[in-house]
Amino acid sequence: PFMLRRDSTLFSGRIDRLILRTDTVDVYDYKTFPITEKELPDLVAEYRDIQMSTYLDATQALFPDKMPRGFLVFTALPRLVAL
């Protein structure tokens, strides 16, 4: 779980998976609902711009010496999308 303050807004959440590496922290968010290939670009943009950006900022605050990298895992396709 994490809490992150951006200006006057407090965000809290739970990241599905973090993998700590030497210089990076890989942040994985699993999406388990059914989707089609056609829906993928819009969903990637939506989750990247809203949810994953918050996760990456929180991860950067928790691990300031490591670069956060984001990944979305769409289990229904299956597809791993690096952000």
All heavy atoms as an XYZ file, in Angstrom:
682
protein
N       0.833     -1.202      0.000
C       0.000      0.000      0.000
C       0.870      1.254      0.000
O       1.978      1.236      0.507
C      -0.801     -0.099      1.285
C      -0.680     -1.520      1.731
C       0.590     -2.038      1.150
N       0.336      2.319     -0.570
C       1.068      3.578     -0.586
C       0.097      4.727     -0.371
O      -1.103      4.601     -0.565
C       1.820      3.768     -1.912
C       0.913      4.038     -3.075
C       0.518      5.331     -3.383
C       0.440      3.004     -3.866
C      -0.331      5.589     -4.454
C      -0.410      3.251     -4.935
C      -0.795      4.542     -5.226
N       0.689      5.857      0.025
C      -0.027      7.130      0.083
C       0.884      8.151     -0.567
O       2.097      8.158     -0.335
C      -0.348      7.523      1.519
C      -1.344      6.575      2.160
S      -1.739      7.019      3.855
C      -2.804      8.411      3.576
N       0.308      9.011     -1.409
C       1.074     10.008     -2.145
C       0.300     11.310     -2.156
O      -0.884     11.324     -2.475
C       1.306      9.519     -3.590
C       1.966     10.511     -4.535
C       3.449     10.678     -4.182
C       1.812     10.046     -5.974
N       0.987     12.392     -1.821
C       0.353     13.706     -1.863
C       0.827     14.446     -3.111
O       2.014     14.556     -3.365
C       0.696     14.522     -0.618
C       0.004     15.879     -0.605
C       0.224     16.628      0.680
N      -0.230     15.914      1.861
C      -1.508     15.817      2.245
N      -2.457     16.382      1.541
N      -1.824     15.148      3.341
N      -0.145     14.926     -3.888
C       0.105     15.813     -5.033
C      -0.669     17.092     -4.744
O      -1.900     17.080     -4.760
C      -0.393     15.217     -6.333
C       0.470     14.148     -6.926
C      -0.085     13.777     -8.292
N       0.626     12.675     -8.875
C       0.107     11.871     -9.790
N      -1.133     12.029    -10.187
N       0.818     10.895    -10.298
N       0.065     18.152     -4.461
C      -0.556     19.417     -4.071
C      -1.485     19.170     -2.877
O      -1.035     18.687     -1.858
C      -1.283     20.068     -5.252
C      -0.331     20.360     -6.406
O       0.805     20.815     -6.143
O      -0.713     20.117     -7.564
N      -2.766     19.447     -3.016
C      -3.679     19.271     -1.884
C      -4.456     17.953     -1.950
O      -5.346     17.717     -1.142
C      -4.670     20.439     -1.827
O      -5.460     20.450     -3.000
N      -4.099     17.083     -2.895
C      -4.802     15.810     -3.056
C      -3.956     14.673     -2.511
O      -2.763     14.584     -2.806
C      -5.125     15.548     -4.542
O      -5.868     16.649     -5.053
C      -5.917     14.274     -4.716
N      -4.575     13.809     -1.727
C      -3.901     12.638     -1.185
C      -4.407     11.391     -1.916
O      -5.601     11.125     -1.950
C      -4.180     12.510      0.315
C      -3.486     11.371      1.035
C      -1.965     11.549      0.987
C      -3.969     11.297      2.475
N      -3.485     10.648     -2.500
C      -3.803      9.409     -3.208
C      -3.356      8.238     -2.354
O      -2.305      8.297     -1.711
C      -3.066      9.332     -4.552
C      -3.482     10.361     -5.542
C      -2.866     11.607     -5.577
C      -4.486     10.100     -6.458
C      -3.250     12.559     -6.494
C      -4.874     11.039     -7.377
C      -4.257     12.277     -7.394
N      -4.136      7.175     -2.363
C      -3.709      5.939     -1.711
C      -4.087      4.782     -2.626
O      -5.015      4.877     -3.419
C      -4.364      5.781     -0.343
O      -5.755      5.632     -0.473
N      -3.328      3.709     -2.520
C      -3.620      2.572     -3.378
C      -2.732      1.396     -3.057
O      -1.948      1.416     -2.108
N      -2.861      0.393     -3.885
C      -2.085     -0.834     -3.740
C      -1.584     -1.225     -5.130
O      -2.377     -1.423     -6.049
C      -2.958     -1.944     -3.172
C      -2.212     -3.231     -2.911
C      -3.114     -4.283     -2.306
N      -3.783     -3.823     -1.108
C      -3.313     -4.001      0.127
N      -2.177     -4.632      0.309
N      -3.980     -3.567      1.169
N      -0.291     -1.327     -5.247
C       0.344     -1.714     -6.509
C       0.356     -3.240     -6.579
O       0.706     -3.913     -5.606
C       1.768     -1.130     -6.585
C       1.686      0.407     -6.611
C       2.504     -1.664     -7.812
C       3.018      1.097     -6.461
N      -0.010     -3.780     -7.744
C      -0.107     -5.235     -7.883
C       1.240     -5.926     -7.678
O       1.330     -6.919     -6.965
C      -0.670     -5.615     -9.252
C      -2.142     -5.269     -9.388
O      -2.843     -5.160     -8.360
O      -2.596     -5.092    -10.533
N       2.286     -5.420     -8.331
C       3.595     -6.078     -8.209
C       4.705     -5.071     -8.443
O       4.650     -4.287     -9.377
C       3.726     -7.213     -9.212
C       5.076     -7.921     -9.134
C       5.105     -9.185     -9.949
N       4.112    -10.134     -9.480
C       4.360    -11.131     -8.636
N       5.556    -11.315     -8.157
N       3.401    -11.957     -8.272
N       5.717     -5.122     -7.570
C       6.957     -4.354     -7.734
C       8.102     -5.342     -7.831
O       8.177     -6.283     -7.031
C       7.223     -3.454     -6.528
C       6.315     -2.274     -6.281
C       6.740     -1.559     -5.002
C       6.356     -1.317     -7.450
N       8.983     -5.121     -8.787
C      10.201     -5.918     -8.872
C      11.368     -4.958     -8.775
O      11.539     -4.085     -9.640
C      10.255     -6.742    -10.174
C       9.090     -7.730    -10.203
C      11.602     -7.451    -10.283
C       9.020     -8.570    -11.465
N      12.141     -5.104     -7.700
C      13.301     -4.252     -7.478
C      14.492     -4.814     -8.229
O      14.824     -5.994     -8.078
C      13.620     -4.163     -5.989
C      12.540     -3.581     -5.091
C      12.951     -3.686     -3.642
C      12.247     -2.155     -5.467
N      15.114     -3.959     -9.022
C      16.325     -4.341     -9.747
C      17.447     -3.410     -9.292
O      17.222     -2.534     -8.463
C      16.088     -4.249    -11.247
C      14.933     -5.154    -11.704
C      14.835     -5.224    -13.212
N      13.659     -5.941    -13.636
C      13.534     -7.255    -13.713
N      14.535     -8.032    -13.350
N      12.417     -7.812    -14.139
N      18.620     -3.569     -9.831
C      19.765     -2.776     -9.390
C      19.498     -1.278     -9.489
O      19.687     -0.548     -8.523
C      21.019     -3.136    -10.215
O      21.255     -4.537    -10.086
C      22.227     -2.368     -9.736
N      19.033     -0.818    -10.639
C      18.843      0.614    -10.870
C      17.389      1.004    -11.118
O      17.097      2.182    -11.293
C      19.681      1.075    -12.074
C      21.167      0.890    -11.846
O      21.630      1.143    -10.709
O      21.872      0.497    -12.793
N      16.499      0.035    -11.178
C      15.106      0.320    -11.520
C      14.147     -0.386    -10.566
O      14.522     -1.308     -9.857
C      14.776     -0.140    -12.959
O      14.938     -1.555    -13.049
C      15.652      0.559    -13.996
N      12.909      0.082    -10.590
C      11.799     -0.602     -9.936
C      10.742     -0.804    -11.009
O      10.251      0.162    -11.601
C      11.191      0.231     -8.787
C      10.038     -0.519     -8.154
C      12.220      0.587     -7.758
N      10.421     -2.044    -11.303
C       9.396     -2.347    -12.300
C       8.046     -2.441    -11.603
O       7.888     -3.181    -10.628
C       9.713     -3.651    -13.026
C      10.966     -3.533    -13.889
O      11.426     -2.398    -14.127
O      11.466     -4.573    -14.330
N       7.087     -1.668    -12.107
C       5.752     -1.576    -11.520
C       4.779     -2.264    -12.482
O       4.640     -1.837    -13.638
C       5.344     -0.100    -11.324
C       3.942      0.003    -10.748
C       6.360      0.625    -10.450
N       4.134     -3.317    -12.013
C       3.190     -4.068    -12.833
C       1.777     -3.874    -12.304
O       1.534     -3.994    -11.108
C       3.524     -5.568    -12.813
C       4.803     -5.895    -13.533
C       6.018     -5.834    -12.868
C       4.794     -6.249    -14.867
C       7.210     -6.122    -13.526
C       5.974     -6.544    -15.532
C       7.178     -6.474    -14.858
O       8.343     -6.761    -15.514
N       0.874     -3.583    -13.229
C      -0.540     -3.474    -12.881
C      -1.304     -4.453    -13.760
O      -1.242     -4.377    -14.993
C      -1.041     -2.045    -13.106
C      -2.436     -1.851    -12.563
O      -2.704     -2.320    -11.441
O      -3.258     -1.245    -13.262
N      -1.991     -5.389    -13.122
C      -2.724     -6.435    -13.830
C      -4.153     -5.980    -14.114
O      -4.840     -5.483    -13.226
C      -2.757     -7.722    -13.008
C      -1.401     -8.357    -12.886
C      -0.532     -7.989    -11.861
C      -0.985     -9.314    -13.790
C       0.722     -8.568    -11.749
C       0.267     -9.899    -13.687
C       1.115     -9.521    -12.667
O       2.359    -10.095    -12.560
N      -4.572     -6.185    -15.358
C      -5.948     -5.925    -15.778
C      -6.528     -7.267    -16.204
O      -6.087     -7.866    -17.185
C      -5.998     -4.928    -16.945
C      -5.337     -3.589    -16.621
C      -6.021     -2.940    -15.453
C      -5.380     -1.616    -15.077
N      -5.797     -1.161    -13.763
N      -7.512     -7.749    -15.450
C      -8.000     -9.113    -15.651
C      -9.359     -9.185    -16.338
O      -9.870    -10.274    -16.567
C      -8.079     -9.847    -14.297
O      -8.954     -9.130    -13.433
C      -6.705     -9.961    -13.653
N      -9.925     -8.045    -16.688
C     -11.233     -8.050    -17.344
C     -11.077     -8.361    -18.831
O     -10.017     -8.151    -19.419
C     -11.943     -6.702    -17.136
C     -11.096     -5.522    -17.508
C     -11.009     -5.078    -18.817
C     -10.368     -4.845    -16.533
C     -10.231     -3.988    -19.170
C      -9.595     -3.755    -16.864
C      -9.524     -3.331    -18.189
N     -12.123     -8.866    -19.466
C     -12.048     -9.191    -20.894
C     -12.014     -7.923    -21.747
O     -12.788     -6.987    -21.511
C     -13.318     -9.995    -21.158
C     -14.244     -9.673    -20.046
C     -13.412     -9.261    -18.874
N     -11.078     -7.899    -22.703
C     -10.983     -6.780    -23.650
C     -10.648     -7.331    -25.027
O     -10.245     -8.487    -25.164
C      -9.922     -5.743    -23.240
C      -8.508     -6.335    -23.323
C     -10.188     -5.183    -21.857
C      -7.432     -5.284    -23.280
N     -10.783     -6.467    -26.016
C     -10.416     -6.825    -27.388
C      -9.177     -6.026    -27.787
O      -8.847     -5.012    -27.165
C     -11.560     -6.510    -28.362
O     -11.767     -5.093    -28.376
C     -12.845     -7.234    -27.958
N      -8.522     -6.481    -28.835
C      -7.368     -5.752    -29.375
C      -7.741     -4.318    -29.725
O      -6.949     -3.404    -29.534
C      -6.821     -6.466    -30.622
C      -6.092     -7.736    -30.337
C      -4.687     -7.517    -29.787
O      -4.116     -6.431    -29.970
O      -4.174     -8.461    -29.171
N      -8.941     -4.132    -30.233
C      -9.400     -2.803    -30.649
C      -9.469     -1.832    -29.468
O      -9.218     -0.641    -29.608
C     -10.773     -2.919    -31.317
C     -11.301     -1.632    -31.872
C     -12.624     -1.849    -32.564
C     -13.158     -0.515    -33.088
N     -14.443     -0.656    -33.735
N      -9.799     -2.330    -28.289
C      -9.916     -1.491    -27.090
C      -8.565     -1.157    -26.451
O      -8.473     -0.219    -25.656
C     -10.781     -2.192    -26.045
C     -12.204     -2.428    -26.468
C     -12.927     -3.336    -25.501
O     -12.499     -4.497    -25.317
O     -13.923     -2.855    -24.919
N      -7.546     -1.918    -26.797
C      -6.261     -1.823    -26.113
C      -5.651     -0.414    -26.135
O      -5.259      0.089    -25.075
C      -5.290     -2.853    -26.675
C      -3.987     -3.026    -25.914
C      -4.239     -3.525    -24.494
C      -3.083     -3.994    -26.647
N      -5.534      0.274    -27.264
C      -4.898      1.598    -27.246
C      -5.570      2.599    -26.310
O      -4.880      3.324    -25.574
C      -4.986      2.064    -28.713
C      -5.096      0.801    -29.499
C      -5.878     -0.136    -28.639
N      -6.886      2.637    -26.300
C      -7.589      3.577    -25.420
C      -7.404      3.205    -23.950
O      -7.228      4.090    -23.103
C      -9.079      3.628    -25.754
C      -9.367      4.319    -27.072
O      -8.507      5.109    -27.538
O     -10.437      4.059    -27.651
N      -7.443      1.915    -23.647
C      -7.264      1.485    -22.263
C      -5.843      1.752    -21.775
O      -5.646      2.189    -20.636
C      -7.606      0.000    -22.115
C      -9.088     -0.335    -22.200
C      -9.287     -1.837    -22.265
C      -9.833      0.245    -21.009
N      -4.866      1.511    -22.627
C      -3.474      1.802    -22.249
C      -3.327      3.280    -21.936
O      -2.749      3.661    -20.915
C      -2.494      1.359    -23.353
C      -1.106      1.934    -23.112
C      -2.435     -0.164    -23.437
N      -3.851      4.142    -22.788
C      -3.750      5.584    -22.554
C      -4.443      5.985    -21.256
O      -3.911      6.772    -20.472
C      -4.343      6.347    -23.735
N      -5.616      5.444    -21.021
C      -6.379      5.776    -19.815
C      -5.628      5.361    -18.550
O      -5.465      6.159    -17.618
C      -7.738      5.087    -19.861
C      -8.566      5.307    -18.611
C      -9.886      4.542    -18.648
O     -10.325      4.115    -19.735
O     -10.469      4.364    -17.571
N      -5.174      4.130    -18.489
C      -4.497      3.646    -17.290
C      -3.104      4.252    -17.130
O      -2.646      4.471    -16.011
C      -4.436      2.123    -17.273
C      -5.775      1.519    -16.955
C      -6.505      0.848    -17.922
C      -6.324      1.643    -15.681
C      -7.746      0.312    -17.633
C      -7.572      1.106    -15.382
C      -8.271      0.448    -16.367
O      -9.502     -0.085    -16.070
N      -2.427      4.548    -18.231
C      -1.111      5.183    -18.164
C      -1.223      6.589    -17.585
O      -0.474      6.969    -16.694
C      -0.485      5.240    -19.559
C       0.890      5.926    -19.579
C       1.329      6.277    -20.986
N       0.366      7.197    -21.574
C      -0.134      7.072    -22.801
N       0.217      6.076    -23.572
N      -0.995      7.960    -23.266
N      -2.179      7.357    -18.092
C      -2.267      8.769    -17.726
C      -2.837      8.989    -16.331
O      -2.524      9.993    -15.692
C      -3.117      9.523    -18.753
C      -2.468      9.542    -20.123
O      -1.256      9.265    -20.227
O      -3.175      9.833    -21.101
N      -3.649      8.090    -15.842
C      -4.298      8.302    -14.547
C      -3.660      7.416    -13.479
O      -2.972      7.895    -12.579
C      -5.815      8.046    -14.654
C      -6.443      9.015    -15.653
C      -6.485      8.164    -13.298
C      -7.866      8.685    -16.044
N      -3.867      6.137    -13.583
C      -3.460      5.226    -12.513
C      -1.947      5.001    -12.469
O      -1.316      5.143    -11.425
C      -4.188      3.896    -12.679
C      -3.957      2.923    -11.558
C      -4.776      1.649    -11.746
O      -5.252      1.348    -12.827
N      -4.924      0.901    -10.684
N      -1.340      4.654    -13.598
C       0.071      4.304    -13.583
C       0.953      5.503    -13.274
O       1.988      5.356    -12.614
C       0.480      3.658    -14.905
C       1.897      3.115    -14.906
S       2.288      1.883    -13.624
C       1.562      0.419    -14.315
N       0.571      6.686    -13.693
C       1.388      7.860    -13.367
C       1.443      8.063    -11.854
O       2.492      8.424    -11.304
C       0.872      9.110    -14.078
O      -0.381      9.501    -13.572
N       0.356      7.795    -11.163
C       0.335      7.878     -9.703
C       1.213      6.786     -9.102
O       1.999      7.039     -8.184
C      -1.104      7.757     -9.180
O      -1.887      8.802     -9.749
C      -1.149      7.856     -7.659
N       1.113      5.577     -9.617
C       1.942      4.477     -9.128
C       3.434      4.784     -9.307
O       4.243      4.513     -8.421
C       1.623      3.178     -9.867
C       0.317      2.530     -9.509
C      -0.554      3.061     -8.566
C      -0.066      1.355    -10.132
C      -1.750      2.436     -8.256
C      -1.254      0.717     -9.820
C      -2.096      1.269     -8.883
O      -3.276      0.653     -8.569
N       3.800      5.335    -10.455
C       5.206      5.628    -10.718
C       5.713      6.741     -9.808
O       6.846      6.680     -9.317
C       5.410      5.972    -12.187
C       5.150      4.827    -13.171
C       5.279      5.313    -14.604
C       6.056      3.644    -12.908
N       4.903      7.761     -9.574
C       5.294      8.826     -8.649
C       5.464      8.284     -7.236
O       6.411      8.642     -6.536
C       4.257      9.951     -8.648
C       4.280     10.792     -9.918
O       5.223     10.641    -10.729
O       3.342     11.598    -10.104
N       4.553      7.422     -6.796
C       4.652      6.829     -5.465
C       5.893      5.954     -5.356
O       6.609      5.987     -4.339
C       3.397      6.014     -5.152
N       6.177      5.189     -6.386
C       7.350      4.330     -6.391
C       8.625      5.154     -6.352
O       9.573      4.815     -5.643
C       7.336      3.409     -7.627
O       6.120      2.650     -7.613
C       8.511      2.465     -7.626
N       8.658      6.259     -7.080
C       9.828      7.143     -7.071
C      10.055      7.712     -5.669
O      11.188      7.828     -5.214
C       9.643      8.280     -8.071
C      10.844      9.208     -8.160
C      12.052      8.538     -8.768
O      11.992      8.070     -9.895
N      13.134      8.465     -8.034
N       8.965      8.046     -4.972
C       9.091      8.565     -3.610
C       9.595      7.485     -2.646
O      10.379      7.778     -1.733
C       7.753      9.120     -3.137
N       9.156      6.251     -2.838
C       9.572      5.152     -1.971
C      11.002      4.695     -2.237
O      11.702      4.260     -1.320
C       8.629      3.959     -2.146
C       7.220      4.134     -1.601
C       6.316      3.017     -2.105
C       7.248      4.166     -0.082
N      11.421      4.762     -3.494
C      12.751      4.291     -3.909
C      13.435      5.393     -4.726
O      13.565      5.280     -5.951
C      12.630      3.008     -4.740
C      11.907      1.899     -4.044
C      10.559      1.659     -4.282
C      12.569      1.085     -3.132
C       9.883      0.633     -3.639
C      11.897      0.058     -2.478
C      10.555     -0.172     -2.731
N      13.877      6.457     -4.074
C      14.392      7.621     -4.816
C      15.664      7.354     -5.622
O      15.970      8.110     -6.552
C      14.639      8.663     -3.720
C      14.744      7.890     -2.455
C      13.901      6.669     -2.635
N      16.391      6.302     -5.318
C      17.624      5.987     -6.045
C      17.406      5.080     -7.240
O      18.369      4.692     -7.905
C      18.643      5.345     -5.100
C      19.069      6.291     -3.998
O      18.992      7.521     -4.202
O      19.465      5.804     -2.924
N      16.152      4.726     -7.510
C      15.851      3.817     -8.623
C      14.865      4.459     -9.590
O      13.995      5.211     -9.181
C      15.268      2.504     -8.096
C      16.223      1.736     -7.196
C      15.614      0.428     -6.750
C      16.507     -0.317     -5.794
N      17.695     -0.869     -6.417
N      15.010      4.166    -10.869
C      14.093      4.678    -11.876
C      12.889      3.751    -11.988
O      13.047      2.553    -12.238
C      14.768      4.767    -13.240
C      13.771      4.941    -14.338
S      14.073      6.053    -15.680
C      15.372      7.090    -15.290
N      11.682      4.281    -11.803
C      10.498      3.432    -11.949
C      10.148      3.203    -13.420
O      10.268      4.121    -14.248
C       9.401      4.217    -11.233
C       9.845      5.630    -11.309
C      11.337      5.618    -11.338
N       9.731      1.984    -13.729
C       9.267      1.638    -15.078
C       7.913      0.965    -14.934
O       7.738      0.108    -14.075
C      10.241      0.688    -15.769
C      11.646      1.233    -15.891
C      12.558      0.348    -16.690
N      12.568     -1.033    -16.197
C      13.215     -2.023    -16.806
N      13.893     -1.800    -17.907
N      13.193     -3.249    -16.312
N       6.960      1.366    -15.775
C       5.604      0.855    -15.667
C       5.248     -0.152    -16.738
O       5.670     -0.029    -17.890
N       4.434     -1.139    -16.340
C       3.955     -2.178    -17.247
C       2.500     -2.478    -16.930
O       2.125     -2.592    -15.762
C       4.769     -3.468    -17.078
C       6.229     -3.301    -17.355
C       7.098     -2.927    -16.348
C       6.730     -3.500    -18.628
C       8.448     -2.760    -16.588
C       8.086     -3.339    -18.892
C       8.955     -2.969    -17.870
N       1.693     -2.617    -17.968
C       0.319     -3.077    -17.824
C       0.253     -4.506    -18.349
O       0.771     -4.800    -19.432
C      -0.642     -2.195    -18.614
C      -0.785     -0.758    -18.131
C      -1.624      0.046    -19.123
C      -1.412     -0.717    -16.750
N      -0.392     -5.373    -17.584
C      -0.546     -6.771    -17.978
C      -2.033     -7.010    -18.208
O      -2.823     -6.976    -17.265
C      -0.013     -7.723    -16.888
C      -0.176     -9.172    -17.334
C       1.426     -7.399    -16.536
N      -2.397     -7.210    -19.461
C      -3.781     -7.519    -19.826
C      -3.880     -9.035    -19.957
O      -3.457     -9.615    -20.961
C      -4.174     -6.820    -21.121
C      -4.259     -5.324    -20.973
C      -3.167     -4.520    -21.231
C      -5.434     -4.724    -20.552
C      -3.236     -3.149    -21.094
C      -5.514     -3.353    -20.399
C      -4.415     -2.561    -20.666
N      -4.413     -9.671    -18.936
C      -4.385    -11.137    -18.873
C      -5.334    -11.795    -19.876
O      -5.100    -12.932    -20.282
C      -4.732    -11.627    -17.454
O      -6.049    -11.181    -17.114
C      -3.723    -11.119    -16.443
N      -6.371    -11.105    -20.303
C      -7.351    -11.708    -21.204
C      -6.818    -11.861    -22.625
O      -7.310    -12.695    -23.383
C      -8.633    -10.880    -21.220
N      -5.812    -11.087    -23.028
C      -5.350    -11.161    -24.424
C      -4.341    -12.299    -24.680
O      -4.469    -12.892    -25.752
C      -4.755     -9.813    -24.854
C      -5.802     -8.703    -25.024
C      -5.136     -7.409    -25.422
C      -6.871     -9.075    -26.007
N      -3.398    -12.654    -24.007
C      -2.646    -11.939    -22.991
C      -1.672    -10.949    -23.634
O      -1.169    -11.188    -24.746
C      -1.882    -13.040    -22.268
C      -1.643    -14.084    -23.320
C      -2.845    -14.000    -24.238
N      -1.374     -9.861    -22.908
C      -0.486     -8.833    -23.453
C       0.204     -8.085    -22.324
O      -0.439     -7.676    -21.361
C      -1.308     -7.847    -24.280
C      -0.544     -6.718    -24.924
C       0.337     -7.181    -26.075
N      -0.411     -7.841    -27.115
C      -1.010     -7.231    -28.135
N      -0.973     -5.936    -28.244
N      -1.665     -7.943    -29.011
N       1.518     -7.886    -22.475
C       2.301     -7.052    -21.571
C       2.638     -5.780    -22.327
O       3.205     -5.841    -23.434
C       3.585     -7.767    -21.142
C       4.581     -6.939    -20.343
C       4.009     -6.603    -18.974
C       5.903     -7.681    -20.210
N       2.286     -4.627    -21.751
C       2.522     -3.342    -22.414
C       3.484     -2.531    -21.537
O       3.156     -2.198    -20.398
C       1.210     -2.563    -22.610
C       1.483     -1.225    -23.268
C       0.223     -3.382    -23.432
N       4.669     -2.233    -22.070
C       5.612     -1.355    -21.384
C       5.189      0.086    -21.629
O       4.810      0.446    -22.745
C       7.016     -1.592    -21.914
N       5.250      0.889    -20.585
C       4.794      2.274    -20.704
C       5.960      3.245    -20.790
O       6.955      3.157    -20.280
C       3.907      2.631    -19.524
C       2.686      1.739    -19.386
C       1.909      2.082    -18.134
C       1.790      1.898    -20.608
